[in-house]
Amino acid sequence: MNPRIASSRRTRNGAIVALATFLAALFAAVLLPTAAHAAEGDPYTISGNVRNEGTPLEGVELSVDGPGGVQEVVTDGDGRWSVDVPDNEASYVVTLDESSLPDGIAVVDESGEDETPNVKEVVVGPGGIAAVNFFIGQAERNVTSFFDQLVQRVFQGINFGLMLGLAAVGLSLVFGTTGISNFAHAEMVTFGAVIALFLVGPASLALPVWVGIPATIVLSAVLGYVLDLLLWRPLRRRGTGVVQLMILSIGLSLAMRYVYQFFIGGGTQQLPAMVPAVSIPLFGAVTTTLNDLISMGISIVVIVAFAIWLTRSRLGKATRAISDNPSLAAASGINVDHVVRVVWIISGALAGLAGVLYAYYRPGIRWDMGAQILLLVFAAVTLGGLGTAFGALVGALIIGVLVEASSLWIPADLRFAGALVVLIVILLVRPQGILGRRERIG
């Protein structure tokens, strides 16, 4: 091939990638709701008082974690605090930061059975209001070391990164084989959670979880097949440019998102528990839950199975060949359309599974839940290397750990900003990503 033409193509591809990444950041910054704040007009309230022997304590810091994200609040001059939340059927965890209490006092446990009296779980009742009060007195504070906090965050980040990796791998496969920056991939993630809600939710079919979740993955794969059959394949055959396809994916994303809102409303809904809520101590103050261990196990098994398929099977090798050079792959006798269709099916299945696991991780299902992690998925794909499935997984793990661990130093509602910083730095320093190549031959 003429070196000038090859250089021109590389320049055009680089411009397209940069444009796609910029639009992803702009799309997330302008259109997406901020998950760490209560939405305006949230109808339910969690409130309480913080007093020491009847004396109100001002400036005590608390956090409320649950559907809608983490919210932070500080007590007023009367020792009172209050936050608005979107759901009255989900549980919320209220944590009092003992380091913000005056010296010599701490949260005490009157029952003598609670090892973490500064952490309380509450469910908003039918009246829409829940009260959480802490007993403050002379006591020795139960301080968690910074190392234990860091290990806890890293462990949570690995769990989040594995879930994020399922979505990022599918997006990277589609980009590598078709060149499409699919902004509707976030809605394919939401699709998995919404379908699971209809299959296993108590107000719908109420199927057993072990039946409903596999059925959800199958239906998500069908979604990928239908989208390729009715939309992407006809456009590919017409020779539609990648920029036009990218813009079309943004429109498809918005359309699918508001269809979800039409069917499930604007609130947060919960999936039935996979297993009982059991806390499992790891070491020191580091703990996890049985639900998190199952989620990580499922993610690892699926990723290993996918890696074996990609590296050992004939279709997997054909997928890698098309991602490397579609023209040469077609000239070698590979049925590109068939392989691309399989890629869309796998991408849909992985996105659906990611949506189910994310619904348990948040926890809760919202019509815009996939869009909240769209920027993180694009950042993971860019960090790992555009079009490389294994690179997307590596990038997702890094992003997951970064997002969770960064909340030790910055406010929790700013933790997703780290993904944008990583995305910008990678584009400036190493635009091909960790496992990506600087240029393609041919």
ABEGO torsion letter per residue (X at the ends): XBAAAAAAAAAAAAAAAAAAAAAAAAAAAAABBBAABBBBGBABBBBBBBBBGGBBBBGBBBBBBEBGEBBBBBBBAAGBBBBBBABAABBBBBBBBAAABBBGBBBBBAAGABABAABBBBBBBAAGBBBBBBBBBBBBBBBBBAAAAAAAAAAAAAAAAAAAAAAAAAAAAAAAAAGBBBAAAAAAAAAAAAAAAAAABAABAGBBAAAAAAAAAAAAAAAAAAAAAAAAAAAAAAGBBAAAAAAAAAAAAAAAAAAAAAAAEABBBBBBBABBBBBBBABEABBBBAAAAAAAAAAAAAAAAAAAAAAABAAAAAAAAAAABAAAAAAAGBBAAAAAAAAAAAAAAAAAAAAAAAAAAOBEBBAAAAAAAAAAAAAAAAAAEBGBAAAAAAAAAAAAAAAAAAAAABBAAAAAAAAAAAAAAAAAABAAEAABBABBBX
